[in-house]
Amino acid sequence: MSIEGALSIAVDWDGRRVNAARLASTRPRGVARVLVGKRADDAVAMVPKLFSICGRSQAVAAALACERAAGIESD
């Protein structure tokens, strides 16, 4: 298994709507531990390198999480 892992999504579709959806992930857990103790700016810069799937989205989510933790309201 690579560090990226894999995501598997299954959807039950009746022809009109989705009745169920399942997600299975083989992505390794605990990778985010490398962010513990880092300055917020450094952690946000590292996130897209650690999580290559949608790296930009991951960076935005990390920045928003840091703002929220600091009590900063964002749009």
Secondary structure by P-SEA (a helix, b strand, c coil): cccccbbbbbbbbccccccbbbbbbccccccccccccccaaaaaaacccccccaaaaaaaaaaaaaaaaaccccc
